[in-house]
Amino acid sequence: MGTMTDKETYLTRAAEALKDADSTTLENVRNRCLRSAAAWTEMAERAERTERMRATLAAAKAKAAEHAN
């Protein structure tokens, strides 16, 4: 089994927070869990953008190295 990416870790935490929100009867706890889920989701989205940017930069560097030779 491989290591989870940051994005996968964050999405897992968001899902856990949503599950916790659904299982509580206390409104303040539910709201805290929903805020947590939103924060984890935002971190997952940011991690995905970073992964795409790194892939784009790696491809550009590979192409530049190919043309340099």
Number of C-alpha atoms within 10 A of each C-alpha: 3 4 7 10 13 15 21 14 15 21 19 17 18 24 17 16 21 18 15 16 22 12 11 13 9 9 10 11 14 19 13 14 21 19 16 19 24 16 15 22 19 16 18 22 15 14 17 16 13 13 15 12 12 12 12 12 12 12 12 12 12 12 11 11 10 9 8 7 5
